Amino acid sequence: MTPGTASRIGWASVTPALLWTLAFFALPFLAMAIVSVYPKGGAGFSLANYGQFFTNPSYWRAMTNSIEVTAIVTVISVLLAYPFAWILAFVVPRRWQRLALMLAVLPFWTSYVVRSYAWLLVLAEKGVINTSLLELGAITEPLQLANTRTATVIGFVHFFVMLLTLTIYANLKQLSPNYRKAAADLGATPLQSFAHVILPLTLPGIMVGAFLTFVLAIGDYITPQILGGNNELLMPQLIMMQIGRRGDFSSASALSIILMVVVTLAYFACARWLRIERA
């Protein structure tokens, strides 16, 4: 095969993906960027929409709420997913691991909206949790669980802990058992072996899962809307309000781009580990 032929075959292979990216990401993003600098009812180019984000306290608070909720969800999901992935990789017998993995991904088989409404029923004033606690005498009045930040975090964690478990499990399975054996031969305790050998080697997998969790959670509209209600405004809800209530696509576009900038900064913060994982 000549170099020219190989080059044509290579371009033919990647062209569909490039066209797809151009049509459904690059061009829409360019259109959104253009719309964001032409305010609704304005005469021409203006950065007023971006300036409003920094001067309007409710806009800034929506961003801080989103970052706080996403950070809490990511940390809790990692802390729950790592032991789960460890159990699947090293405790569950090999012949049962496929079944265990299938059970672990069951939440992905259910509609995202259905899961959120299921949690709303569980956390409601007359839901399973409050009813059980009242019958046990642990509380005298129903707890306010639904339509709170706590409900939003629970709904997110239920989904993302499974995603993180899969990424960490794959990372753990790639590790040679000789690493732990070598650490033990050198006198390391199981805790020392984990802290100084296993954890550093699996950190790229953790960071990949954490980054995916951050990206998906910070841009999610359904879970905060169903479980959190409108008691705490997050960025996706703020963006939808600009469109649904005000018909202000210009402001919504600016807020969307600002949200993408935050995600990009998160990527650069994790880039070191993401590059290691790609390698």
Summary of the structure (lengths in Angstrom):
residues: 279
radius of gyration: 23.4
end to end distance: 28.5
largest distance: 80.3
contacts: 812
relative contact order: 0.13
helix: 80%
strand: 0%
